[in-house]
């Protein structure tokens, strides 16, 4: 059976900002999906330990006051998310994350920030994965399509219903459904095993990063650097 006919797990974070090495987790969802329908889910609301900027609250709807009063300690949330994802990987279940390099880098930074074991250590040193990132796949297989590439726009392109944008549970489920729609439209993607697709995404992301860096430099940013690592960037030791 092709990978998109197997169980998949959607993963999404809503956060305090857009820089994954600095932003903190506010909400998170891990949704197990079979035949396009959710069969299990875990959701978290964290107290990020810092004020949530107003522009971030306007996107995901979580205020600092609510996160402080209702959210669980960020350390506990990061630990549980990591354990949940690694549990699926240990069973060979692919994790689907839209723009995985953001979510997994941010989670890795949170683990480091709180002195918790990194993802790879939880898998006996094996690389994390397989990861399926519809953002990276769509950019590679339909490179010249006009328009935005955010989740809402790509859901529209592939006919996927997105119930509530920037709700972690809705976004995680939509990411899985977009991944399946991509496989249905693009046979070469569907024909790969999850492990092969993971490796191809590493290549596709690096190609995109190289092209985007060159574009930025042509536009005048001579020292532009675009990290080509996928599915997560290297996270240096940080303070709290």
Backbone bond lengths (Angstrom), bond angles and torsions (degrees), N, CA, C in turn:
res aa  C-N    CA-C-N  psi(-1)  N-CA   C-N-CA  omega(-1)  CA-C   N-CA-C  phi
1 X - - - 1.464 - - 1.528 109.11 -
2 X 1.333 116.93 138.82 1.458 121.51 178.23 1.523 109.82 -63.80
3 X 1.353 115.22 156.03 1.468 119.11 -174.64 1.525 112.97 -59.21
4 X 1.343 116.86 -31.61 1.455 117.23 -176.76 1.528 112.83 -77.78
5 X 1.328 116.75 -3.43 1.451 120.36 173.05 1.516 113.09 -96.80
6 X 1.314 116.29 -3.91 1.457 122.36 -179.65 1.529 109.96 -94.01
7 X 1.329 117.36 168.51 1.468 118.67 172.73 1.529 111.00 -58.95
8 X 1.308 116.01 138.74 1.454 123.29 176.57 1.518 108.03 -130.74
9 X 1.315 116.04 158.17 1.463 120.97 179.95 1.523 108.81 -125.09
10 X 1.322 116.42 121.53 1.452 121.23 175.56 1.518 110.98 -88.31
11 X 1.324 115.76 143.00 1.464 121.59 -178.35 1.518 109.00 -136.89
12 X 1.343 115.99 133.62 1.462 119.77 177.74 1.518 110.33 -150.91
13 X 1.328 114.81 146.48 1.461 122.78 174.05 1.516 109.58 -120.00
14 X 1.320 116.37 144.50 1.460 122.82 163.45 1.520 106.03 -114.45
15 X 1.328 117.14 138.93 1.459 119.99 -161.67 1.529 112.60 -137.06
16 X 1.330 114.31 -178.19 1.461 120.08 178.88 1.516 113.23 -85.22
17 X 1.334 118.20 -10.15 1.457 119.89 -176.63 1.507 112.25 -171.91
18 X 1.325 115.86 -170.91 1.465 121.73 -172.45 1.518 113.92 -109.44
19 X 1.319 118.40 -1.15 1.465 121.82 176.92 1.531 108.31 -99.99
20 X 1.334 117.93 109.27 1.463 119.43 -170.07 1.527 114.83 -65.08
21 X 1.317 118.43 -23.71 1.455 119.99 179.77 1.529 111.96 -81.01
22 X 1.325 116.92 -12.59 1.461 120.88 -177.58 1.528 113.51 -117.78
23 X 1.325 117.93 -31.84 1.459 121.76 -175.49 1.529 111.01 -70.27
24 X 1.320 115.66 160.55 1.466 122.37 -178.48 1.529 110.01 -119.61
25 X 1.306 114.85 155.67 1.462 121.34 178.09 1.526 109.98 -72.16
26 X 1.333 116.08 134.05 1.463 122.42 171.72 1.531 109.48 -109.92
27 X 1.317 116.93 -56.26 1.466 120.60 174.23 1.518 109.16 -129.93
28 X 1.322 115.36 158.55 1.464 120.79 179.36 1.510 109.16 -150.62
29 X 1.320 115.18 153.81 1.466 120.51 176.22 1.516 109.74 -145.27
30 X 1.312 115.85 140.12 1.459 123.90 170.42 1.518 105.85 -126.06
31 X 1.326 116.27 118.02 1.467 121.85 -172.44 1.523 109.31 -122.98
32 X 1.326 116.72 119.10 1.462 120.82 175.82 1.531 108.52 -84.33
33 X 1.336 116.01 132.49 1.468 121.21 -173.23 1.530 109.22 -127.56
34 X 1.308 115.45 132.78 1.465 122.29 173.77 1.520 108.33 -130.08
35 X 1.328 115.83 131.26 1.470 121.53 -179.24 1.523 111.40 52.71
36 X 1.319 116.28 36.45 1.453 121.14 175.86 1.508 115.56 81.64
37 X 1.337 117.62 -0.11 1.462 120.69 -177.15 1.528 110.87 -120.14
38 X 1.330 116.80 141.63 1.462 119.44 179.32 1.524 111.36 -70.08
39 X 1.319 115.94 134.38 1.466 120.45 178.42 1.522 111.60 -117.95
40 X 1.328 116.93 -15.79 1.458 120.62 177.26 1.524 107.57 -159.24
41 X 1.311 116.47 150.91 1.459 119.49 179.46 1.515 109.94 -155.02
42 X 1.323 114.10 150.51 1.448 121.52 170.38 1.525 107.67 -129.46
43 X 1.301 116.79 136.18 1.459 120.93 -179.16 1.524 108.63 -130.86
44 X 1.322 114.97 150.69 1.454 121.02 -178.07 1.527 110.13 -136.68
45 X 1.318 115.51 144.79 1.458 123.35 166.81 1.512 106.21 -122.10
46 X 1.337 116.41 121.71 1.457 121.74 -176.38 1.521 111.22 -108.51
47 X 1.315 114.66 150.27 1.457 121.06 163.82 1.521 105.62 -89.26
48 X 1.334 118.66 106.89 1.463 119.83 -172.21 1.520 114.65 -70.35
49 X 1.329 116.65 -11.92 1.452 119.27 179.56 1.517 114.18 84.29
50 X 1.311 116.95 -0.83 1.466 123.01 175.76 1.524 107.72 -137.51
51 X 1.313 116.29 163.98 1.452 119.51 175.61 1.527 110.17 -66.65
52 X 1.317 115.96 139.76 1.463 120.99 175.11 1.524 107.55 -86.66
53 X 1.328 118.49 119.87 1.462 119.66 -179.69 1.529 111.29 -58.00
54 X 1.326 115.33 147.97 1.465 120.15 -177.66 1.519 111.75 -58.14
55 X 1.346 116.73 -37.20 1.469 118.57 -178.84 1.522 112.07 -67.23
56 X 1.344 117.23 -30.32 1.457 120.02 175.96 1.525 110.49 -73.59
57 X 1.334 116.65 -43.13 1.469 119.78 177.72 1.521 111.49 -60.16
58 X 1.339 116.55 -35.57 1.461 120.46 179.94 1.521 111.28 -64.85
59 X 1.330 116.92 -26.53 1.467 120.92 -179.18 1.525 111.04 -82.41
60 X 1.332 117.37 -52.54 1.464 118.79 -174.17 1.527 114.81 -101.74
61 X 1.335 116.75 -7.96 1.458 119.77 172.24 1.509 115.96 83.90
62 X 1.324 118.67 8.67 1.459 121.35 -179.72 1.525 108.97 -105.69
63 X 1.313 116.60 120.48 1.460 121.39 179.01 1.522 110.46 -87.64
64 X 1.322 115.48 162.60 1.469 119.89 174.95 1.517 110.65 -59.79
65 X 1.333 116.53 -39.75 1.461 120.71 -178.69 1.535 110.98 -61.83
66 X 1.313 116.54 -44.24 1.461 118.99 179.82 1.530 111.28 -67.99
67 X 1.333 116.47 -42.35 1.458 119.50 -179.55 1.522 110.97 -62.12
68 X 1.323 116.63 -38.64 1.461 120.78 -179.44 1.523 111.53 -69.87
69 X 1.319 116.54 -40.97 1.470 119.85 -174.97 1.525 112.96 -82.94
70 X 1.333 117.59 -32.38 1.460 120.51 -174.71 1.524 113.90 -111.45
71 X 1.331 117.41 -20.03 1.445 120.47 -174.70 1.523 113.04 -77.54
72 X 1.313 115.10 152.34 1.460 121.75 176.54 1.526 110.06 -88.37
73 X 1.314 118.67 160.55 1.469 120.31 179.42 1.523 111.85 -55.24
74 X 1.325 115.54 135.95 1.472 120.67 -175.69 1.521 111.37 -57.79
75 X 1.314 117.70 -35.99 1.468 120.51 -179.06 1.527 110.77 -61.23
76 X 1.331 116.97 -44.69 1.463 120.81 179.49 1.523 110.92 -64.48
77 X 1.316 116.06 -42.09 1.467 120.18 -178.66 1.523 110.60 -64.20
78 X 1.330 117.52 -47.37 1.465 120.39 179.90 1.524 111.01 -60.01
79 X 1.329 116.64 -41.98 1.470 120.62 179.11 1.528 111.17 -61.93
80 X 1.311 117.23 -44.71 1.462 120.11 -177.57 1.523 111.96 -68.95
81 X 1.333 117.40 -38.59 1.467 119.69 177.39 1.523 109.71 -62.43
82 X 1.337 116.48 -47.80 1.463 120.19 -178.88 1.526 111.27 -60.91
83 X 1.318 116.98 -43.93 1.464 120.33 179.58 1.525 111.63 -63.47
84 X 1.320 115.96 -38.92 1.463 120.15 179.95 1.522 111.40 -65.88
85 X 1.335 116.91 -48.83 1.469 120.18 179.56 1.523 111.05 -61.31
86 X 1.323 116.75 -45.60 1.460 119.43 -177.71 1.520 111.69 -67.24
87 X 1.314 116.90 -29.04 1.451 119.56 174.22 1.519 112.04 -62.56
88 X 1.328 116.46 -40.62 1.462 119.58 176.91 1.526 110.73 -68.47
89 X 1.323 117.68 -45.08 1.465 119.49 179.39 1.526 111.27 -60.33
90 X 1.314 117.27 -38.54 1.463 120.55 179.80 1.520 111.36 -61.93
91 X 1.331 116.05 -27.65 1.469 121.03 177.19 1.519 112.35 -90.54
92 X 1.333 117.16 1.21 1.457 120.68 178.88 1.512 114.62 82.67
93 X 1.340 117.71 14.45 1.464 121.24 -179.24 1.528 109.26 -87.90
94 X 1.339 119.11 123.91 1.469 120.84 178.67 1.522 111.74 -66.77
95 X 1.321 115.95 142.96 1.455 122.91 174.58 1.519 108.44 -103.21
96 X 1.326 116.30 126.05 1.460 122.79 -178.78 1.523 108.44 -102.32
97 X 1.327 116.36 125.24 1.464 120.96 178.69 1.517 108.47 -140.73
98 X 1.316 116.05 126.65 1.464 120.41 179.56 1.522 108.37 -78.42
99 X 1.337 116.05 119.52 1.468 122.65 -171.15 1.528 109.04 62.13
100 X 1.331 114.41 57.90 1.459 121.79 -174.58 1.523 112.85 -56.33
101 X 1.330 117.02 -33.32 1.462 119.42 -177.78 1.521 111.72 -60.96
102 X 1.320 117.78 -28.15 1.464 120.52 176.54 1.525 110.52 -75.19
103 X 1.320 117.37 -56.35 1.463 121.06 -172.85 1.528 111.97 -64.69
104 X 1.328 117.57 -43.38 1.456 119.51 -176.75 1.525 111.81 -74.47
105 X 1.335 117.04 -32.77 1.464 119.40 174.93 1.517 110.27 -66.72
106 X 1.326 116.43 -42.80 1.464 119.92 -179.85 1.527 110.46 -64.22
107 X 1.331 117.42 -43.36 1.460 120.24 177.50 1.524 110.44 -61.23
108 X 1.321 117.34 -43.01 1.455 121.34 178.99 1.520 111.44 -61.87
109 X 1.335 116.47 -40.71 1.465 120.31 177.26 1.521 111.34 -63.82
110 X 1.333 117.12 -39.21 1.461 120.72 177.62 1.536 110.79 -64.53
111 X 1.309 117.13 -42.17 1.463 120.29 178.30 1.529 110.04 -60.47
112 X 1.311 116.23 -45.07 1.461 120.30 178.86 1.530 110.55 -63.91
113 X 1.312 116.48 -42.86 1.468 121.57 -178.05 1.534 111.45 -58.78
114 X 1.330 116.45 -35.39 1.461 120.56 -175.25 1.530 112.57 -101.90
115 X 1.325 117.38 12.05 1.453 120.86 176.13 1.512 114.41 68.94
116 X 1.335 116.55 30.35 1.459 122.18 -178.14 1.520 110.94 -100.76
117 X 1.321 116.47 158.27 1.464 121.45 -177.75 1.524 110.90 -63.55
118 X 1.343 117.87 135.52 1.466 120.09 176.73 1.521 111.37 -67.85
119 X 1.312 114.88 165.34 1.462 120.21 -176.00 1.525 111.88 -58.90
120 X 1.329 117.93 -45.00 1.466 119.96 -175.69 1.521 111.78 -64.01
121 X 1.348 117.99 -33.65 1.462 120.02 178.67 1.520 111.62 -66.16
122 X 1.302 116.63 -26.38 1.464 120.77 179.87 1.527 111.54 -78.01
123 X 1.333 116.26 -10.28 1.461 121.39 -179.13 1.521 110.34 -113.72
124 X 1.323 116.11 30.06 1.468 122.17 179.85 1.520 112.30 54.97
125 X 1.335 115.29 38.56 1.452 120.00 176.03 1.512 115.34 84.01
126 X 1.328 117.91 -5.28 1.462 119.62 178.05 1.525 109.77 -72.18
127 X 1.335 117.54 150.16 1.472 119.05 173.90 1.522 110.06 -61.56
128 X 1.314 116.14 148.82 1.459 118.63 177.65 1.525 110.16 -67.19
129 X 1.303 115.68 153.37 1.447 119.94 176.93 1.514 112.40 131.28
130 X 1.325 116.23 175.76 1.469 124.73 7.07 1.529 113.32 -76.08
131 X 1.336 113.10 144.55 1.458 122.78 174.82 1.520 108.50 -112.88
132 X 1.306 117.02 138.89 1.466 122.58 175.96 1.522 107.46 -121.45
133 X 1.322 115.93 120.89 1.462 122.47 -175.00 1.526 109.43 -119.54
134 X 1.332 118.12 99.53 1.469 119.82 -178.33 1.523 113.30 -58.18
135 X 1.314 118.03 -29.54 1.470 122.00 177.95 1.520 110.72 -61.67
136 X 1.320 115.94 -49.55 1.463 120.88 179.85 1.520 111.09 -67.40
137 X 1.319 117.55 -41.01 1.468 120.21 -179.09 1.522 110.82 -65.82
138 X 1.322 116.93 -47.89 1.469 120.87 -178.26 1.521 111.50 -59.45
139 X 1.320 117.01 -42.44 1.461 121.16 179.29 1.520 111.64 -62.04
140 X 1.355 116.34 -32.03 1.459 120.31 -177.66 1.526 112.35 -81.56
141 X 1.326 117.48 -41.91 1.468 119.89 -172.34 1.521 112.80 -89.07
142 X 1.321 118.09 -15.31 1.468 121.50 178.02 1.529 108.02 -135.76
143 X 1.313 114.13 58.15 1.465 122.33 -168.08 1.519 113.76 -59.96
144 X 1.306 117.58 -36.11 1.467 120.14 -170.07 1.523 113.64 -100.28
145 X 1.328 117.73 9.17 1.452 119.76 177.90 1.527 109.84 -66.36
146 X 1.314 116.44 135.51 1.456 121.75 178.86 1.528 110.23 -76.26
147 X 1.300 115.46 159.60 1.458 120.41 172.72 1.512 114.03 101.62
148 X 1.327 114.99 177.98 1.452 121.72 -177.17 1.522 111.36 -71.55
149 X 1.347 114.17 160.96 1.463 120.24 178.87 1.525 111.50 -121.32
150 X 1.329 117.89 14.93 1.457 117.59 177.21 1.532 109.59 -70.26
151 X 1.326 116.40 169.50 1.467 119.99 -173.88 1.511 111.92 -59.49
152 X 1.321 117.50 -42.09 1.459 120.46 -178.74 1.526 111.37 -61.12
153 X 1.332 116.44 -43.81 1.466 120.36 -179.66 1.522 111.53 -67.36
154 X 1.315 116.98 -41.36 1.466 120.07 -178.08 1.523 110.72 -71.69
155 X 1.323 117.56 -32.51 1.471 119.49 172.29 1.531 109.96 -59.38
156 X 1.331 116.76 -42.30 1.454 120.08 177.31 1.511 112.47 -61.94
157 X 1.322 116.39 -40.60 1.468 121.14 179.98 1.520 111.63 -62.90
158 X 1.322 116.92 -38.26 1.465 120.33 -174.34 1.531 113.22 -103.32
159 X 1.324 116.99 8.79 1.457 120.06 175.18 1.512 114.53 69.68
160 X 1.339 116.31 34.05 1.463 121.47 -179.56 1.523 109.21 -103.34
161 X 1.325 116.38 130.88 1.454 121.42 178.25 1.525 109.51 -76.61
162 X 1.334 115.85 125.05 1.454 121.92 174.36 1.517 107.18 -109.26
163 X 1.328 116.56 105.30 1.466 120.72 -172.51 1.523 111.92 -60.53
164 X 1.328 116.86 -54.62 1.460 121.62 -177.02 1.514 108.63 -142.49
165 X 1.321 117.22 102.64 1.461 120.31 -179.73 1.515 110.06 -60.53
166 X 1.327 116.27 141.74 1.470 124.88 179.08 1.520 113.23 69.06
167 X 1.318 116.71 17.31 1.450 121.97 162.68 1.525 106.07 -98.55
168 X 1.329 117.73 124.38 1.456 120.34 -170.42 1.526 112.41 -57.15
169 X 1.325 117.77 -41.23 1.459 120.21 -178.77 1.527 111.13 -66.41
170 X 1.315 117.00 -45.98 1.460 120.81 178.96 1.523 111.37 -62.38
171 X 1.329 116.35 -43.31 1.463 120.20 -178.63 1.524 111.38 -66.51
172 X 1.330 117.26 -38.94 1.461 120.11 179.47 1.523 110.97 -64.07
173 X 1.335 116.99 -44.09 1.460 120.95 178.96 1.524 110.50 -66.23
174 X 1.325 117.30 -42.88 1.463 120.31 179.54 1.522 111.38 -62.84
175 X 1.324 117.68 -36.77 1.463 120.57 178.88 1.525 111.04 -60.67
176 X 1.327 116.60 -42.12 1.465 120.18 177.62 1.524 110.70 -63.64
177 X 1.304 116.64 -44.39 1.466 119.68 -178.47 1.523 111.86 -66.88
178 X 1.330 117.61 -34.88 1.462 120.26 175.40 1.524 109.99 -66.85
179 X 1.330 117.41 -41.01 1.466 120.24 177.84 1.525 111.10 -58.71
180 X 1.323 116.21 -43.45 1.470 119.75 178.94 1.522 111.49 -66.56
181 X 1.335 116.61 -39.12 1.467 120.00 178.17 1.522 111.07 -65.37
182 X 1.312 117.43 -37.81 1.467 120.98 175.50 1.523 110.61 -60.29
183 X 1.327 116.06 -44.09 1.460 119.61 -179.78 1.532 111.48 -64.47
184 X 1.311 116.03 -36.90 1.462 119.10 179.51 1.522 111.95 -69.17
185 X 1.327 117.32 -33.96 1.456 120.66 -179.59 1.522 112.52 -81.97
186 X 1.316 117.02 -32.48 1.463 121.31 -173.21 1.530 108.63 -119.05
187 X 1.318 115.73 96.29 1.464 121.91 -175.18 1.525 112.72 -57.22
188 X 1.348 119.71 -40.76 1.474 118.19 178.88 1.526 113.34 -59.15
189 X 1.319 117.58 -31.07 1.465 120.64 176.74 1.523 110.03 -70.14
190 X 1.313 115.99 -43.93 1.465 120.85 -179.34 1.517 112.08 -64.77
191 X 1.327 117.43 -29.18 1.463 120.99 -174.37 1.520 113.64 -76.96
192 X 1.324 117.26 -14.35 1.456 120.97 -179.83 1.530 111.01 -80.25
193 X 1.318 116.53 150.14 1.462 119.66 169.64 1.525 107.83 -74.65
194 X 1.329 118.01 161.46 1.466 118.81 176.95 1.528 112.91 -55.01
195 X 1.328 116.45 -38.03 1.457 120.31 179.84 1.525 111.09 -68.12
196 X 1.323 117.02 -41.15 1.464 120.35 176.90 1.524 110.88 -65.40
197 X 1.315 116.83 -41.11 1.455 120.60 179.51 1.531 110.44 -64.62
198 X 1.314 116.88 -39.16 1.460 120.45 176.23 1.529 110.22 -57.15
199 X 1.318 116.72 -47.44 1.470 120.65 -178.94 1.524 111.34 -65.24
200 X 1.316 117.65 -38.66 1.462 120.38 179.16 1.524 110.85 -65.46
201 X 1.333 116.59 -36.87 1.460 119.07 179.06 1.526 111.60 -66.11
202 X 1.321 117.42 -34.48 1.466 119.87 174.40 1.524 109.61 -57.31
203 X 1.336 115.97 -44.04 1.467 120.83 179.49 1.524 111.29 -68.16
204 X 1.323 116.46 -45.48 1.468 119.77 -177.95 1.523 111.56 -63.27
205 X 1.320 115.89 -40.99 1.464 118.57 -179.45 1.524 110.63 -65.82
206 X 1.326 116.95 -41.26 1.465 120.36 178.96 1.526 111.08 -63.66
207 X 1.330 116.44 -39.22 1.468 119.81 177.60 1.522 110.80 -64.11
208 X 1.338 116.54 -43.98 1.464 119.54 177.81 1.521 110.96 -61.35
209 X 1.330 117.17 -45.36 1.461 121.17 -177.51 1.531 110.74 -61.42
210 X 1.324 116.65 -41.26 1.462 120.35 178.78 1.523 110.92 -63.38
211 X 1.330 116.21 -44.75 1.467 120.41 179.77 1.524 111.23 -65.54
212 X 1.324 117.03 -41.60 1.467 120.17 -177.59 1.526 110.74 -69.11
213 X 1.302 116.62 -38.36 1.464 119.91 176.68 1.525 110.76 -62.06
214 X 1.335 116.18 -43.52 1.465 120.07 178.04 1.524 110.92 -62.55
215 X 1.333 117.12 -39.30 1.461 121.29 177.79 1.530 110.71 -61.38
216 X 1.319 116.64 -47.40 1.459 120.36 -179.91 1.526 111.41 -60.44
217 X 1.295 115.99 -38.23 1.468 118.90 -179.99 1.528 111.23 -69.73
218 X 1.326 115.55 -37.51 1.474 118.25 176.73 1.525 110.91 -64.13
219 X 1.337 116.49 -29.52 1.457 120.91 -179.01 1.530 112.73 -83.91
220 X 1.322 116.22 2.49 1.460 118.89 173.80 1.505 116.71 115.04
221 X 1.341 118.09 -6.59 1.465 120.58 178.22 1.523 108.92 -91.71
222 X 1.322 115.71 82.63 1.465 120.94 -170.82 1.525 113.19 -62.42
223 X 1.326 117.47 -27.90 1.461 120.34 -177.98 1.531 112.58 -103.33
224 X 1.326 117.20 18.88 1.470 120.98 -178.70 1.524 111.02 -59.56
225 X 1.325 115.76 138.36 1.459 122.18 176.06 1.526 108.50 -132.68
226 X 1.308 116.86 128.84 1.464 122.09 176.73 1.520 107.58 -119.52
227 X 1.312 116.22 117.58 1.462 120.94 -178.79 1.520 109.78 -63.10
228 X 1.316 116.56 126.66 1.466 121.39 -176.55 1.520 112.94 -96.72
229 X 1.330 117.48 6.71 1.466 120.74 -176.59 1.528 110.92 -79.61
230 X 1.305 115.36 139.19 1.471 122.58 176.64 1.511 107.40 -149.51
231 X 1.329 121.33 140.83 1.467 127.53 10.55 1.524 114.96 -90.55
232 X 1.342 117.98 4.87 1.459 118.25 173.09 1.517 109.42 -150.48
233 X 1.318 114.57 154.16 1.446 121.79 177.25 1.520 109.78 -84.85
234 X 1.327 115.28 156.49 1.456 118.95 176.58 1.521 109.16 -68.11
235 X 1.302 115.98 134.84 1.457 121.60 -178.33 1.524 108.48 -111.17
236 X 1.325 116.32 113.90 1.465 120.79 178.09 1.510 110.00 -76.45
237 X 1.331 118.15 158.77 1.468 120.23 177.11 1.505 110.92 -57.16
238 X 1.343 116.55 138.36 1.450 121.01 -179.59 1.510 109.80 -134.16
239 X 1.324 115.07 164.07 1.456 119.94 171.26 1.503 109.55 -87.44
240 X 1.283 117.25 -176.42 1.460 121.44 -178.56 1.493 111.01 -80.81
